[in-house]
Amino acid sequence: MSNHKPKLIIVTGRPASGKAMLSGKLGRMLWLPVVSRDEIKEGYVSTFNTSHDNLPEDINGTVTEIFFQNVDFLLSHSVSLIAEAAFQHHVWELQVTKWKEIADVFLIICEVDADVATERHIRRGVDEPKRELYHGDNKVVHFKKTGEVLPPGAYAPPSLDVPTLKVSTLDGYDPELEKIKEKVASSLSLSL
């Protein structure tokens, strides 16, 4: 079985582009675990029983390193998985280069208009007030204080030398979920 490489499906996109929901659905459909950077961060913050804002300034860097180490560990032990995070090109590039040596990699980029993503992001922060405790969110805090929505930040999606599928999450999924599953499974030779 030494010739079988683990499969890595990366699901990324700007914040509030629908990554977590798509990852969860694909994980169930493909029988793969999902490693979520946000969930790791929530567990990390919970350990200290305080808010994100009361932790060291580089908490995001620490959590990102833990996320990458977890994906490294699983792949190095022949566990195929889905890795979900809102990273931009410069963050993913070096890691994916390393992962390509030990895994077959497929990239899914969740796409939605920046203004729609910002609206979703604010609504999520308002609807889930505890989220601020775990993630510290200046845009949501600003909105709650002023009612003003700050403009969306720049986002540079990954452009990597791996099979890539762009998925619109504006109204459901385009392509539809079954087609996404088939494309990923076919590219990575996963059994359905």
C-alpha positions, 0 to 999 in steps of 0.5 A: 500500500506504499504507493497510495498517497493521501488525498488533500482537498483544500477549501478556501475563499474570503471570510464568509464565502461558505467554506465551512458549510461546503467542507462539512457537506463534502466531508460527509459525502466523501467520508473524509475528516475536515480540519478547520482552522476556525474550529482549532482557534475556538478550541485554543481560545477555550483552553484559556477561558478568556476572549481572543482579545485577551490572548497574545497578539500573535494568536492568529499566527499560533493557530495557523501554525497548529492548523498546518501541523495538524494537516502535516501530521494527518497526511504524513500518517496516510490520512486523507482529509479536507483542510478549510481556512480563509487563507490567501495565496501567500499563506497557502503557497509554501504549505501546498508546495510541501503537501504536494510531495506527500499527497494528491492535492485538490483546491476548491475556491469558494467565490462570492461578491466581496460585498455579499461576503461582508454582509454575511460576515456582519450578519453572522457576527450579530447572530452569533455574539459568542463568535466575537469572543473566539475570533475578535472581529473588528468589522463586527465590533465597528458595526455594532457600535456605529451601524456602519459596514466597513468596506471589504478587505482585499483578497488574493485567492490561491493560484496554485499548480494543483487541480482547482475548482471555483465554486460560486456560493451566492445562491447554493453552489454552482456547480451543484454539490453532486458535481463538485463531489464528482469532480473532486473524486474523479481528480483524486481517484476517490471511490464514490 
